[in-house]
Amino acid sequence: MAGIYFHIPFCIKKCGYCDFYSITDISFKKQFIDAVKKEILQRKEEIISNGADTIYFGGGTPSLLSKNDFEAIFSEIFKYVDKSRVVEMTVEVNPDDVTKEYLTDLLEVGFNRLSIGTQSFDDGVLNFMNRRHSALQARETVSLAQKVGYSNISIDLIYGVPGLNLDSWKKTVNTALMLNVQHISAYHLTFETGTPFYQKLKRGEIAELSDNDSLQQYSYLIKELNSKGFVDYEISNFAVSGFESKHNSSYWTGKDYIGIGPAAHSLYGNIRRWNVSSIKDYIYGLFNNADYFTEEYLSEKDRYNEVVMLSLRTRKGLCISSLKELFNEHIWQHFYKELEIQLRNKNVIMEQGFIMVSDDKKMITDQIISDFFMI
C-alpha cells in the first residue's frame, strides 16, 4: 500500500532557510481546497489501485487549515481509501498556530501523529531563522499536545546554523529530550539556492559553520539521543522503538507514493510525477483541463541511483542480494567495484548481507552515496 502526501502551500511568512514551495497569500485557500478535491477525483483510479496506509500533511504550514478544511479534503479522499486501514495520519503544525481547541479538532478529524516545527529551543536562533514562535511556545505546544491526548509526537530541530555554538545546541537537544517526545528529526542547515540565507551567504553577511563545529553538534546529537533510547533509523531521523515514521519510511524503502497539491511529488513504478510549483497554475490546470504536472520515466540507472541514495541514508542499509536481482550486470559490476573501495576506506561496513555507512562517517554520507552513483 502507498502513502498519500498533501502539500499545503501556505505560510504567514517565509523562513530564511526554507526552499519548499509556499506562498503568504492565504486568500487562495478556498480555491486550493477545491482544487485538491478535484485532483483527488481525477486520480481516483490510481488512489484506489494503490490504497493507502499512511497520510501526511506537510508544507508550507498545514496548521493554517481549519477543521472544516481538513474535513472537506477527507470527505473526498476517503471515498477511495479505506480509512480503517490507514494506520498513521500525520500533520505538521507550527507552535504559534496551536491552541487546545485546535489540537482537539485535529484529533477529531483523525490525526494520530503530530510533527511540531520547533527547530530550536534558543530564542536567538529562532529569531535568526525568522521563525514566528518562541522557545517557550515550542515547549508549551508539546506539553499541550500530550495533555490533549497525542502519544506520537515528532519535533524538528536544525543544527549547523551560522553562529550556533555547541552550548546552545546542547541546551536545545537536552530540552528536546526532557519533553518526552517519541520522534526527533534533526537536519543540518543547508543554503538552498534562491533562499534569503543563500543570498546573505553570497553577500558575505553570514558564514557557514565550520565542518568541525558541525561535526561536534552532530556527534553530540547522536550520543545523547542514542543514550536515551532513540535510534537513528535514518540519518536525520531518530525514534524510540515502534515510533519510526511509517510514512517517511515508505519513501526510504522505495514504495510507491501519491503526492497531492502544488509542488507535490508522486512515484508509481518507474514513473515519477511532480505538480507545478505555482498555486495559480495548479488551480487553473485542474479546472480548465490544462497541464499542471510533469512526468518522467526512470531509467534503470535512475532507479539504481535512487535505491542507493535512499537505502544508504538508513541504519538498515542497502540489501546486496536485492540490488543484484533488480539491476543488470553492468550496474552490478559498477556497484561492486565502488563497494570494494568504500570498504577499504572504512566508509561503509557489511553485515548480514547489508551495506551501511559507518557510524563515524555519517557526516559524509552524501559524498559516499554520490561515489556509488552512475553518472
C-alpha positions as CSV (number, residue, x, y, z in Angstrom):
1,M,0.0,0.0,0.0
2,A,1.1,3.6,-0.7
3,G,1.4,6.7,1.4
4,I,-0.5,9.8,0.4
5,Y,1.1,13.2,0.9
6,F,-0.8,16.5,0.8
7,H,1.3,19.7,0.3
8,I,-0.3,22.7,2.0
9,P,1.5,25.7,0.4
10,F,0.5,28.5,2.9
11,C,2.8,30.3,5.3
12,I,2.3,33.5,7.3
13,K,5.9,34.4,6.5
14,K,8.9,32.6,4.9
15,C,11.7,31.3,7.0
16,G,15.1,32.4,5.8
17,Y,16.4,28.8,5.1
18,C,13.3,27.2,3.5
19,D,13.1,26.3,-0.2
20,F,9.9,24.3,-0.1
21,Y,7.2,25.9,-2.2
22,S,4.9,28.2,-0.2
23,I,3.0,31.5,-0.5
24,T,1.9,34.0,2.0
25,D,-1.3,34.9,0.3
26,I,-3.9,32.8,2.2
27,S,-6.8,34.3,0.1
28,F,-6.3,31.3,-2.2
29,K,-7.2,28.8,0.5
30,K,-10.8,28.1,-0.6
31,Q,-9.8,27.7,-4.3
32,F,-6.9,25.5,-3.1
33,I,-9.2,23.1,-1.2
34,D,-11.5,22.8,-4.2
35,A,-8.5,22.1,-6.4
36,V,-7.2,19.4,-4.1
37,K,-10.6,17.7,-4.1
38,K,-10.6,17.9,-7.9
39,E,-7.1,16.3,-8.1
40,I,-8.3,13.5,-5.9
41,L,-11.2,12.9,-8.2
42,Q,-9.0,13.0,-11.3
43,R,-6.6,10.4,-9.7
44,K,-9.2,8.2,-8.0
45,E,-8.3,5.1,-10.0
46,E,-4.7,5.5,-9.1
47,I,-5.6,6.0,-5.4
48,I,-8.0,3.0,-5.4
49,S,-5.3,0.8,-7.1
50,N,-2.6,1.8,-4.6
51,G,-4.6,2.1,-1.5
52,A,-3.0,3.9,1.5
53,D,-1.8,3.0,4.9
54,T,-0.4,6.5,5.8
55,I,-1.5,10.0,5.2
56,Y,0.8,13.0,5.7
57,F,0.0,16.8,5.6
58,G,3.2,18.8,5.1
59,G,4.0,22.2,3.7
60,G,4.2,25.1,4.0
61,T,2.1,25.3,7.2
62,P,-0.7,22.8,7.3
63,S,-1.8,24.2,10.7
64,L,-3.2,27.2,8.8
65,L,-6.0,24.9,7.7
66,S,-9.2,24.7,9.8
67,K,-11.1,21.7,11.0
68,N,-13.6,22.3,8.2
69,D,-10.8,22.5,5.6
70,F,-9.4,19.1,6.7
71,E,-12.9,17.6,6.7
72,A,-13.5,18.9,3.2
73,I,-10.4,17.1,1.9
74,F,-11.1,13.9,3.9
75,S,-14.7,13.8,2.6
76,E,-13.2,13.3,-0.9
77,I,-10.1,11.1,-0.2
78,F,-12.0,8.6,2.0
79,K,-14.3,7.9,-0.9
80,Y,-11.4,6.0,-2.4
81,V,-9.3,5.0,0.6
82,D,-10.4,2.6,3.4
83,K,-9.9,4.8,6.5
84,S,-9.8,1.7,8.7
85,R,-6.6,0.6,7.0
86,V,-4.8,3.9,7.5
87,V,-2.5,3.3,10.4
88,E,-0.7,6.7,10.6
89,M,-2.1,10.1,9.9
90,T,0.4,12.9,10.4
91,V,0.0,16.7,10.3
92,E,2.8,19.3,10.6
93,V,2.0,22.2,13.0
94,N,3.7,25.4,14.0
95,P,3.8,26.2,17.7
96,D,2.3,29.6,17.2
97,D,-0.8,28.3,15.5
98,V,-1.7,25.8,18.2
99,T,-4.5,26.0,20.9
100,K,-6.1,23.3,22.9
101,E,-9.2,23.6,20.8
102,Y,-7.3,23.3,17.6
103,L,-5.3,20.2,18.7
104,T,-8.6,18.6,19.8
105,D,-10.1,19.4,16.3
106,L,-7.1,17.6,14.7
107,L,-7.7,14.5,16.8
108,E,-11.4,14.5,16.0
109,V,-10.7,14.6,12.2
110,G,-8.4,11.6,12.6
111,F,-4.8,12.7,13.0
112,N,-2.9,10.4,15.4
113,R,0.6,11.8,14.9
114,L,1.9,15.4,15.2
115,S,5.1,16.8,13.7
116,I,5.8,20.1,15.5
117,G,8.2,22.6,13.8
118,T,10.2,23.6,16.9
119,Q,13.6,23.9,15.1
120,S,15.4,25.2,18.2
121,F,14.9,26.0,21.9
122,D,17.1,29.1,21.7
123,D,15.2,32.3,21.1
124,G,18.2,33.9,19.4
125,V,18.5,31.1,16.9
126,L,14.7,31.2,16.3
127,N,14.8,34.9,15.6
128,F,17.8,34.4,13.2
129,M,15.8,31.9,11.2
130,N,12.8,34.2,11.1
131,R,10.6,31.7,13.0
132,R,7.3,33.1,14.4
133,H,7.4,31.3,17.7
134,S,9.5,31.4,20.9
135,A,11.3,28.6,22.7
136,L,8.6,28.8,25.4
137,Q,5.8,28.4,22.9
138,A,7.5,25.4,21.4
139,R,7.8,23.7,24.8
140,E,4.2,24.6,25.7
141,T,2.9,23.2,22.4
142,V,4.4,19.8,23.1
143,S,3.0,19.8,26.7
144,L,-0.4,20.8,25.5
145,A,-0.5,18.1,22.8
146,Q,0.4,15.5,25.3
147,K,-2.4,16.7,27.6
148,V,-4.9,16.7,24.8
149,G,-4.1,13.0,24.1
150,Y,-1.4,12.7,21.5
151,S,1.0,9.9,22.2
152,N,3.0,10.0,18.9
153,I,4.8,13.4,18.6
154,S,7.7,14.3,16.5
155,I,9.7,17.6,16.7
156,D,12.1,19.1,14.2
157,L,15.5,20.5,15.1
158,I,18.1,22.3,13.0
159,Y,21.9,22.4,13.7
160,G,24.8,23.8,11.7
161,V,23.2,27.3,11.9
162,P,25.6,30.2,11.4
163,G,26.7,31.4,14.9
164,L,25.2,28.4,16.7
165,N,27.7,27.3,19.4
166,L,27.9,23.9,21.0
167,D,26.5,25.1,24.3
168,S,23.3,26.4,22.7
169,W,22.9,23.2,20.7
170,K,23.4,21.1,23.9
171,K,20.6,23.1,25.5
172,T,18.3,22.5,22.6
173,V,19.0,18.8,22.5
174,N,18.6,18.4,26.2
175,T,15.4,20.3,26.2
176,A,14.0,18.1,23.4
177,L,14.8,15.0,25.4
178,M,13.1,16.4,28.5
179,L,9.9,16.8,26.6
180,N,9.4,13.0,26.3
181,V,8.5,13.0,22.6
182,Q,8.7,9.8,20.6
183,H,10.5,11.1,17.5
184,I,13.0,13.8,16.6
185,S,14.1,14.9,13.2
186,A,17.3,16.8,13.1
187,Y,18.7,18.4,10.0
188,H,21.9,20.3,9.2
189,L,21.1,23.7,7.8
190,T,21.7,23.9,4.0
191,F,21.9,27.0,1.9
192,E,19.4,26.3,-0.9
193,T,19.7,28.4,-4.0
194,G,17.2,31.3,-4.0
195,T,16.5,31.4,-0.3
196,P,17.2,34.5,1.8
197,F,20.0,32.7,3.6
198,Y,21.7,31.8,0.4
199,Q,21.6,35.4,-0.8
200,K,23.1,36.6,2.6
201,L,25.8,33.9,2.3
202,K,26.7,35.1,-1.2
203,R,26.9,38.7,0.0
204,G,29.1,37.7,2.9
205,E,26.6,38.8,5.5
206,I,26.6,35.3,7.1
207,A,29.1,32.4,7.0
208,E,28.7,28.7,7.1
209,L,29.5,26.9,10.3
210,S,32.9,25.1,10.1
211,D,33.0,21.4,9.4
212,N,34.5,20.8,12.8
213,D,31.6,22.7,14.6
214,S,29.0,20.9,12.6
215,L,30.6,17.6,13.4
216,Q,30.7,18.4,17.1
217,Q,27.0,19.2,17.0
218,Y,26.0,16.1,15.1
219,S,28.2,13.9,17.3
220,Y,26.6,15.3,20.5
221,L,23.1,14.8,19.0
222,I,23.9,11.1,18.2
223,K,25.5,10.4,21.5
224,E,22.7,12.0,23.6
225,L,19.8,10.6,21.7
226,N,21.2,7.1,21.5
227,S,21.8,7.2,25.2
228,K,18.1,8.0,25.8
229,G,16.8,5.1,23.6
230,F,16.5,7.0,20.3
231,V,17.7,5.0,17.3
232,D,18.9,6.9,14.2
233,Y,16.9,4.8,11.8
234,E,17.6,7.3,9.1
235,I,20.5,9.8,9.1
236,S,18.3,12.7,10.1
237,N,15.5,10.8,12.0
238,F,15.5,9.4,15.5
239,A,12.8,7.4,17.2
240,V,12.1,5.3,20.2
241,S,11.2,1.8,19.3
242,G,8.0,1.5,17.5
243,F,7.6,5.2,16.7
244,E,9.5,5.4,13.4
245,S,7.6,7.4,10.8
246,K,5.8,4.8,8.8
247,H,5.0,7.4,6.1
248,N,8.6,8.6,5.6
249,S,10.0,5.1,5.9
250,S,7.9,4.2,2.8
251,Y,10.0,6.7,0.8
252,W,13.3,5.3,2.0
253,T,12.2,1.7,1.2
254,G,11.2,2.6,-2.4
255,K,7.4,2.1,-2.0
256,D,5.1,3.9,-4.4
257,Y,3.5,7.1,-3.0
258,I,1.0,9.7,-4.2
259,G,1.5,13.5,-3.8
260,I,-1.4,15.9,-4.0
261,G,-1.2,19.7,-4.1
262,P,1.1,22.2,-5.8
263,A,4.8,21.0,-5.9
264,A,3.8,17.6,-4.6
265,H,5.7,14.5,-6.0
266,S,4.5,11.0,-6.7
267,L,6.2,7.8,-7.6
268,Y,4.5,4.8,-9.1
269,G,6.5,2.0,-10.7
270,N,9.1,3.6,-13.0
271,I,7.2,6.9,-13.3
272,R,7.9,10.0,-11.3
273,R,5.4,12.8,-11.3
274,W,5.5,16.3,-9.9
275,N,2.9,19.0,-9.8
276,V,3.6,22.6,-10.8
277,S,5.1,24.8,-8.1
278,S,2.5,27.5,-8.6
279,I,-0.8,27.6,-6.8
280,K,-2.3,29.7,-9.6
281,D,-1.2,27.3,-12.4
282,Y,-2.2,24.3,-10.2
283,I,-5.8,25.6,-9.7
284,Y,-6.1,26.8,-13.3
285,G,-4.9,23.4,-14.7
286,L,-7.3,21.4,-12.6
287,F,-10.4,23.4,-13.6
288,N,-9.5,24.2,-17.2
289,N,-8.2,20.8,-18.4
290,A,-4.7,22.2,-18.7
291,D,-1.3,20.7,-17.7
292,Y,-0.5,21.0,-14.1
293,F,2.1,18.3,-13.7
294,T,5.1,16.7,-15.4
295,E,6.1,13.1,-15.6
296,E,9.3,11.3,-16.4
297,Y,10.2,7.7,-16.9
298,L,13.0,6.5,-14.7
299,S,15.7,4.6,-16.5
300,E,17.4,1.6,-14.9
301,K,20.4,3.8,-14.0
302,D,18.0,6.4,-12.4
303,R,16.4,3.7,-10.3
304,Y,19.7,2.3,-9.2
305,N,20.9,5.8,-8.1
306,E,17.6,6.3,-6.2
307,V,17.8,2.9,-4.4
308,V,21.4,3.6,-3.4
309,M,20.6,7.2,-2.2
310,L,17.6,6.2,-0.1
311,S,19.0,2.9,1.3
312,L,22.3,4.2,2.4
313,R,20.7,7.0,4.4
314,T,19.0,4.4,6.7
315,R,20.6,2.4,9.5
316,K,19.4,-0.8,8.0
317,G,21.3,0.0,4.8
318,L,21.3,-1.5,1.3
319,C,20.5,-5.1,0.7
320,I,23.1,-6.6,-1.6
321,S,21.1,-9.5,-2.9
322,S,18.1,-7.3,-3.7
323,L,20.3,-4.9,-5.7
324,K,21.8,-7.8,-7.7
325,E,18.3,-9.1,-8.5
326,L,17.0,-5.7,-9.5
327,F,19.7,-4.4,-11.9
328,N,21.7,-5.6,-14.8
329,E,25.2,-7.0,-14.7
330,H,26.8,-3.7,-15.8
331,I,25.2,-1.8,-13.0
332,W,26.1,-4.6,-10.5
333,Q,29.7,-4.5,-11.6
334,H,29.8,-0.8,-11.1
335,F,28.4,-1.0,-7.7
336,Y,30.7,-3.9,-6.6
337,K,33.8,-2.1,-7.8
338,E,32.9,1.0,-5.8
339,L,31.9,-1.1,-2.8
340,E,35.4,-2.5,-2.6
341,I,36.8,1.0,-2.5
342,Q,34.4,2.1,0.2
343,L,35.0,-1.0,2.3
344,R,38.8,-0.5,2.0
345,N,38.4,3.2,3.1
346,K,36.2,2.0,6.0
347,N,33.4,4.4,4.9
348,V,30.9,1.5,4.9
349,I,30.5,-1.8,6.7
350,M,28.9,-5.1,5.6
351,E,26.7,-7.0,8.0
352,Q,24.4,-10.0,7.2
353,G,24.1,-9.1,3.5
354,F,23.6,-5.3,4.0
355,I,25.8,-2.4,3.4
356,M,25.5,0.6,5.7
357,V,27.5,3.8,6.3
358,S,30.0,3.5,9.2
359,D,28.8,5.5,12.2
360,D,32.0,7.6,12.3
361,K,31.4,8.6,8.6
362,K,27.7,9.7,8.9
363,M,28.7,13.3,8.3
364,I,29.9,12.5,4.8
365,T,27.0,10.2,3.9
366,D,26.1,12.4,0.9
367,Q,29.6,12.1,-0.5
368,I,29.7,8.3,0.0
369,I,26.3,8.0,-1.8
370,S,27.5,10.1,-4.7
371,D,30.5,7.9,-5.1
372,F,28.2,4.9,-5.7
373,F,26.2,6.8,-8.3
374,M,26.2,6.0,-12.0
375,I,26.6,9.2,-13.9
